[in-house]
């Protein structure tokens, strides 16, 4: 229902500056503005606070603001890379009839989706990590340690699955990947700042650490309901 | 007073000696003592002297003092709105004077005389007290009980923080709220919003806002809609709450939400000028207790500013942010041909008069614990609260009012704002040296 609302509220021809990049290839979500997709992924359906995906690295890293900014940027980077990559794999290999370019119009490999996506994400992240290490040691120092950590993150796989489910086009999937990561960055940075503030708080023993983090995440998610319905 | 002093001093050993009878509950004893007497460590014999003893107790008392005008207005106006609604129903022939159900206080002090034109001031105040007092009592009772329990378990002193929250809660829920729902909301907010974070001074979110947000999402039928803003004495079958059966009237913002280009006009002419600018400002409108009278809120703001308890930066930034966004968003929407909503046709200053924004920015956003600590941070925080309030009012079709959610959202980001302000400051200073 939310998706319908957002479709109607942003589906207006006049947002041409945002719309112009959308290839009109007749997909079901044709004409959804890129701005709409971005806002929806960052705020309304925040990958962390609405779907609670990517919790493990979020919980592990959110102790310091600096490192969570690093991890957040790495997530944006990886999502911006793997969602379009998986779009290509899905469209030209896995989807029903996708292999018609190879002369196999009856093929349906979508049962391989999980395996292929995980493998492609891991491979892409690995290649990027090696490339960054080789060509830009400075960037590697900032980003590199986080890359293997998030290669197996469910937020990354989840975003690819959402991309398939929502029938995004290639451009849309690029925007979706980047903004989904931005939403994740927002959530983890606010959590890290809160945990930094809480380091001197007298939290009941059993709730110290993960317990209070879970509770706070729930409360932040409640605050993010500001955007639900847009 | 000496008599009380002697009594307290005599009792102290019952609580403060190691193996005394009531040693376990010494926080309650201390709370009672600080409630009655000022702490006497005012100035040292030598060294640094404390010249102005602004302790937590005095800060909290200033806030409570600032809220008194709003509360008194609520006692009065809850009754006014109730009898106006009853008179309207009787005028429409939907209700006879004999059908009027009396409440507990009216049972004690005598039922109102509905046959005369205009109900007496006494009856009006009796009704206001009848609805508002139980809310205040439940809010304080449940909250202080939980707080006391936590303090006993943790062997800490009970602090005064909840005295403000308890009063705020009474001012931001509709007077028709069922008391059991209020109790659940208070328990949720005090335990999960405050005590687990370490009690007073450590909460990330404003506890009073948490109560309202919890009730808003858990019991939307009792916290939003057209029927809950005027309290009554009956609960229509299947609907919890103290309502007037058959009465329904949209709030100013709900009205605007459904309006088109004529939003301002509709607001001024609806139901014989019910939401005229004067009524909106002076508070002759239905609503939650605190949001009725903007005049009373401004009086409270004056108290907060003169005593220096509330941050003027947050208030000024909030109002600027709201007016600015209310001015800019419609222009942007028009320019990019986005669909226009009723809120966009309202004048910016009319947005200030409608809903609970003024109350929120004066009393809720200035909470020193859940707002940023740096001065620049306070500006950013206030501005964004104003902007998000307007965004919800104008482009979110789900809620007519956005103050509560905007403040909660910025509460979540207050530590982030602080962090970046502080680290920018550090960078600048490092560069200088």
Interface residues (C-beta under 8 A of the other chain):
Chain A: X5 X8 X9 X12 X13 X14 X15 X65 X189 X190 X193 X194 X196 X197 X198 X201 X202 X203 X204 X207 X211 X212 X215 X216 X219 X220 X222 X223 X224 X225 X226 X227 X228 X229 X230
Chain B: X154 X156 X192 X193 X195 X196 X197 X198 X199 X202 X204 X205 X210 X213 X217 X336 X337 X338 X339 X388 X392 X395 X396 X397 X398 X399 X402 X405 X406 X408 X409 X411 X412 X413 X415 X416 X418 X419
